[in-house]
Amino acid sequence: MTQALNLANFANFLNSSGQLSLSTGVTGALPVANGGTGLSTLTAGYIPYGNGTSAFGSTSSLFWDSTNVRLGIGTNTPSQLLDVAGSAQLTYNGGNNYLYFIGTAAYVGRKGSTGDIWLNNAGSQNTIFGVGGNEQAKIDGNGLFYFNSNYGSSAPVYGCRAWCYWNSGGTISGSGNVSSVTVNGTGNYTVNFSTAMPSNNYCAVASTGDSGGRGVNVAKVNDGIGTISASNVNITTVNQTGSSVNNSYNYVTVFR
């Protein structure tokens, strides 16, 4: 059965301009099923959200501060443009998951399927790590790494690219980025790098000693070999008279 429209009664709700007045003769909240929100009141700043066929929901954990133009998630007192109280998550979608800083081309996030986490800056800008508002470390726009470990200020770091400790027979006791030590003769060794230096412009520091107490012993680096290699470094050990000797303790560090 179709309900007939009572035009005489409907006319009672029209104002003098023939417009429908929602303040006269209208009571209660308009239900969601009828296109309303189901709410009779809404706390200032609370953002309503769908709740099925029930009245719209709202919570202090989703809050809009219209005075300061701030959005709060998990808080109703946001102190920044976006204030998240608690943990936030970027879900991996099979590609890159980045948080971009628009205008700088900088981003932080997971890059591709490798799972690597990137903190990437743009162009000549520095990436700075600080404590208490003070710079403790940074990567400058040229890719140089700086740090301050109670030195007074941060300075470029030039890392040890290889190191090795071996005996007179070339047996390695400890090493980093060294694949082997070749014994060329008495007190003459080639220390082979696992990964070559970028060039032969490196600095190697060597020392030697023996448990027998031979007196003064000297370790020489790339002495008289002609062309210096980026793949290895030559170490020779001699005594105080300049004669080649085999010593039990031989050390080298390589910086680049």
C-alpha positions as CSV (number, residue, x, y, z in Angstrom):
1,M,0.0,0.0,0.0
2,T,1.3,3.4,-0.9
3,Q,1.1,6.2,1.7
4,A,-0.6,9.3,0.2
5,L,1.2,12.6,0.6
6,N,-0.9,14.9,2.9
7,L,-0.3,18.2,1.1
8,A,-2.3,20.1,3.7
9,N,-0.2,18.9,6.5
10,F,3.0,19.3,4.5
11,A,2.2,23.0,3.9
12,N,2.5,23.6,7.6
13,F,6.3,23.0,7.4
14,L,6.9,25.6,4.7
15,N,8.0,29.1,5.5
16,S,6.8,32.3,3.9
17,S,9.2,31.8,1.0
18,G,7.8,28.4,0.3
19,Q,10.9,26.7,1.7
20,L,10.9,23.6,3.9
21,S,11.8,24.5,7.5
22,L,13.7,21.8,9.4
23,S,13.3,23.7,12.7
24,T,9.6,23.6,12.9
25,G,7.8,20.3,13.7
26,V,10.9,18.3,13.2
27,T,12.2,16.3,16.2
28,G,14.9,13.7,16.8
29,A,17.9,12.7,14.7
30,L,17.5,11.7,11.1
31,P,18.5,8.0,10.9
32,V,21.3,6.8,8.7
33,A,18.9,4.7,6.7
34,N,17.1,7.9,5.8
35,G,20.3,9.7,4.7
36,G,21.1,11.3,8.1
37,T,23.9,10.8,10.6
38,G,21.8,9.4,13.5
39,L,23.4,12.0,15.7
40,S,21.7,14.7,17.7
41,T,25.0,16.3,18.8
42,L,28.7,16.0,18.0
43,T,31.6,17.1,20.3
44,A,33.6,19.9,18.7
45,G,36.7,18.6,16.9
46,Y,35.4,14.9,16.9
47,I,35.4,13.5,13.3
48,P,32.4,11.3,12.6
49,Y,32.8,7.9,10.9
50,G,30.5,5.3,9.4
51,N,29.1,2.7,11.8
52,G,27.0,0.5,9.6
53,T,23.3,1.3,9.9
54,S,23.8,2.7,13.4
55,A,24.4,6.4,14.1
56,F,27.8,7.7,13.0
57,G,30.5,7.0,15.6
58,S,33.1,9.5,16.9
59,T,36.1,9.3,19.4
60,S,38.6,11.6,21.0
61,S,41.3,9.5,19.2
62,L,40.4,11.1,15.9
63,F,40.4,14.8,16.4
64,W,40.5,17.9,14.2
65,D,41.8,21.1,15.9
66,S,40.3,23.7,13.6
67,T,41.8,26.6,15.5
68,N,45.4,25.5,14.9
69,V,44.7,23.4,11.8
70,R,46.0,20.2,13.3
71,L,44.9,16.5,13.0
72,G,45.3,14.2,16.0
73,I,45.3,10.4,15.8
74,G,45.3,8.8,19.2
75,T,45.1,12.2,20.8
76,N,42.7,15.1,21.1
77,T,45.4,17.7,21.8
78,P,47.6,17.6,18.6
79,S,50.7,19.7,18.8
80,Q,51.7,19.4,15.2
81,L,49.9,19.5,11.8
82,L,49.7,15.7,12.1
83,D,50.2,14.3,15.6
84,V,50.1,10.5,16.0
85,A,50.1,9.2,19.6
86,G,51.3,5.6,19.4
87,S,52.8,3.5,16.6
88,A,52.2,4.1,12.9
89,Q,52.8,1.6,10.1
90,L,53.7,1.6,6.4
91,T,52.5,-1.7,5.0
92,Y,54.7,-3.3,2.3
93,N,52.8,-3.4,-1.0
94,G,55.4,-5.1,-3.2
95,G,57.1,-2.0,-4.4
96,N,58.7,0.9,-2.6
97,N,57.3,2.1,0.8
98,Y,58.6,5.7,1.2
99,L,57.7,8.6,3.4
100,Y,58.6,11.6,1.1
101,F,59.5,15.1,2.1
102,I,58.0,17.1,-0.7
103,G,60.1,19.8,-2.2
104,T,63.4,18.2,-1.2
105,A,63.2,14.8,-3.0
106,A,64.2,13.2,0.3
107,Y,62.6,10.1,1.6
108,V,62.8,7.3,4.2
109,G,61.4,3.8,3.9
110,R,61.7,0.4,2.5
111,K,63.2,0.1,-1.0
112,G,61.8,-2.6,-3.2
113,S,61.7,-6.3,-2.4
114,T,65.1,-6.4,-0.8
115,G,63.8,-5.2,2.5
116,D,66.5,-2.6,2.8
117,I,65.6,0.5,4.8
118,W,66.7,3.8,3.1
119,L,67.2,7.2,4.5
120,N,67.9,9.2,1.4
121,N,68.6,12.9,1.0
122,A,68.7,14.9,-2.2
123,G,71.5,16.6,-4.1
124,S,73.9,18.6,-2.0
125,Q,71.9,18.4,1.2
126,N,73.3,16.9,4.4
127,T,71.7,14.1,6.4
128,I,72.4,14.9,10.0
129,F,72.0,12.7,13.1
130,G,71.8,14.7,16.3
131,V,71.5,14.3,20.1
132,G,70.0,17.1,22.2
133,G,69.9,19.4,19.2
134,N,73.7,19.0,18.6
135,E,75.2,17.3,15.5
136,Q,76.8,14.0,16.3
137,A,77.1,12.5,12.8
138,K,76.2,13.4,9.2
139,I,76.5,12.3,5.6
140,D,77.2,15.3,3.5
141,G,76.1,16.0,0.0
142,N,79.3,14.4,-1.4
143,G,78.7,11.1,0.5
144,L,81.4,11.7,3.1
145,F,80.6,10.4,6.6
146,Y,81.3,12.6,9.6
147,F,80.9,11.8,13.3
148,N,81.7,13.4,16.7
149,S,82.6,10.9,19.4
150,N,83.5,13.5,22.0
151,Y,86.0,15.2,19.7
152,G,84.3,18.6,20.0
153,S,82.9,18.6,16.5
154,S,82.1,16.2,13.7
155,A,84.8,15.5,11.2
156,P,85.1,13.3,8.1
157,V,85.8,9.6,8.8
158,Y,88.2,7.6,6.7
159,G,87.7,4.0,7.5
160,C,90.1,1.1,7.8
161,R,89.4,-0.8,4.6
162,A,91.5,-3.8,5.5
163,W,93.6,-5.3,8.3
164,C,95.5,-8.5,9.0
165,Y,97.6,-10.2,11.6
166,W,99.7,-13.2,10.4
167,N,102.8,-15.2,11.3
168,S,106.0,-15.9,9.4
169,G,104.4,-18.8,7.5
170,G,101.6,-16.6,6.2
171,T,98.9,-18.1,8.5
172,I,96.3,-15.5,9.3
173,S,95.2,-15.2,12.9
174,G,92.7,-12.4,12.3
175,S,91.8,-10.2,9.4
176,G,89.2,-8.0,7.7
177,N,88.8,-7.8,3.9
178,V,91.9,-10.0,3.5
179,S,91.6,-13.2,1.5
180,S,95.1,-14.6,2.0
181,V,98.8,-13.8,2.7
182,T,101.3,-15.0,0.1
183,V,104.9,-15.7,1.4
184,N,107.3,-14.5,-1.3
185,G,110.5,-15.3,0.6
186,T,112.2,-14.5,3.9
187,G,110.3,-11.6,5.5
188,N,108.4,-10.8,2.3
189,Y,104.6,-11.0,2.1
190,T,101.8,-10.1,-0.2
191,V,98.6,-9.3,1.7
192,N,95.7,-9.9,-0.8
193,F,92.4,-8.0,-0.4
194,S,89.1,-9.7,-0.6
195,T,87.7,-6.5,-2.2
196,A,90.2,-4.3,-3.9
197,M,90.7,-0.7,-2.9
198,P,89.0,1.9,-5.2
199,S,92.5,2.9,-6.4
200,N,96.1,2.5,-5.3
201,N,96.0,5.8,-3.5
202,Y,95.7,4.3,0.0
203,C,97.7,4.4,3.2
204,A,99.0,1.2,4.8
205,V,100.6,1.0,8.2
206,A,102.5,-2.1,9.2
207,S,104.5,-3.3,12.2
208,T,106.3,-6.5,13.1
209,G,107.8,-8.2,16.1
210,D,109.0,-11.6,17.4
211,S,108.8,-13.6,20.6
212,G,112.5,-14.2,20.5
213,G,113.4,-10.5,21.2
214,R,115.4,-9.8,18.1
215,G,115.8,-6.1,18.9
216,V,114.7,-3.5,16.5
217,N,112.4,-4.8,13.7
218,V,110.9,-2.8,10.9
219,A,108.0,-3.5,8.6
220,K,108.1,-1.7,5.3
221,V,105.2,-1.1,3.0
222,N,105.4,-1.5,-0.8
223,D,109.2,-1.1,-0.6
224,G,110.9,-1.3,-4.0
225,I,108.0,-3.1,-5.8
226,G,107.5,-0.5,-8.5
227,T,103.8,-0.3,-9.3
228,I,101.5,-0.3,-6.3
229,S,98.5,-2.5,-6.6
230,A,94.9,-1.8,-5.5
231,S,94.3,-5.5,-5.0
232,N,97.1,-6.2,-2.5
233,V,99.8,-4.6,-0.4
234,N,103.4,-5.8,-0.1
235,I,105.0,-6.0,3.4
236,T,108.7,-6.7,4.1
237,T,110.2,-7.2,7.5
238,V,113.9,-6.5,8.4
239,N,116.0,-6.3,11.5
240,Q,118.2,-3.4,12.7
241,T,120.9,-4.2,10.1
242,G,118.4,-4.2,7.2
243,S,118.5,-7.9,6.7
244,S,115.2,-9.7,5.9
245,V,113.9,-11.7,8.8
246,N,110.9,-13.9,9.5
247,N,108.9,-12.6,12.5
248,S,106.1,-14.3,14.4
249,Y,103.9,-11.2,14.6
250,N,103.1,-9.2,11.5
251,Y,100.4,-6.6,11.3
252,V,99.0,-4.2,8.6
253,T,96.0,-1.8,8.4
254,V,94.9,-0.1,5.3
255,F,93.0,3.2,5.2
256,R,91.3,4.8,2.2
